[in-house]
């Protein structure tokens, strides 16, 4: 079968490798669509820390091609999405149902071969049946949608809250959509990309701020009658926005961090003092899992996609065949043009259903 092997930082080779066979508790998935995650892009720039060669790809969907002897819950031909985290089920966090904090996890696409190939084996418990209504492209985006749901569910916004979202990429826009479903009254989108700011209005953002061109704090206080937002959610992963959350949230407010900081975050005195003077509640969110595995985040995502309440298709900006994976990563790593979700297809794109 054909696979895109990562051999060095942002260096891929398309090779023929042996088609895997599922173990007794696994299934073999024929990959139909696989997305490039923002974390994949950062790893290609400087921080890949796993064995090479590797097949990346942890956001994906496909069809069950073969079934291990102990697998009873699914059948050949099922259309599925895949949760990429494989928890150990033995550490204290797994026993408490906090699988995202597992101390001995395996990640598909990092520790073992992922979806930038024609076929991949996965444990049966990682399979989510998507039925016939959800497209493979949409199903490949359930993983980031579940990540966004994990943060929103953890913050538990109340009907009528005012929320600021830093970073209007894929996770930011998916978070916006969950907030609208939760009944948030006003969503303030903050970014430095004019297109992302304008486009965010199509998904439920009510007000926008270009923090490169405007005074963030002044604009926030205009929108909130001087009090600040009830909740600030950081999805950009910038040391600047990580701090800005602490400057624009009201007294007693909530702050949620989802973006990964790739450099040291140093706080000015005012930002740090606001933590205790304003008695903030600060939460971090990692991955997308809960009990029963893989969690309500995943099952809610499937339900709301089926009901047409979440828009995923319009977030896909680029589509590439598996042979074009180097071109796809060059686009994202070098920021050759504006992009959102970039999708890879091991099959011919025109065959996708």
Helices and strands as residue ranges (DSSP letters): E 2-8, E 11-16, E 26-36, H 38-42, I 43-47, E 59-67, E 79-82, E 85-86, H 92-95, G 99-101, E 106-107, E 119-123, G 124-126, E 127-129, H 136-140, H 142-155, E 162-166, H 170-182, E 186-191, H 194-200, E 207-210, H 216-223, E 229-234, H 239-248, E 249-257, H 269-277, E 281-284, H 296-306, G 313-315, E 316-321, G 322-324, H 325-333, E 341-345, G 349-351
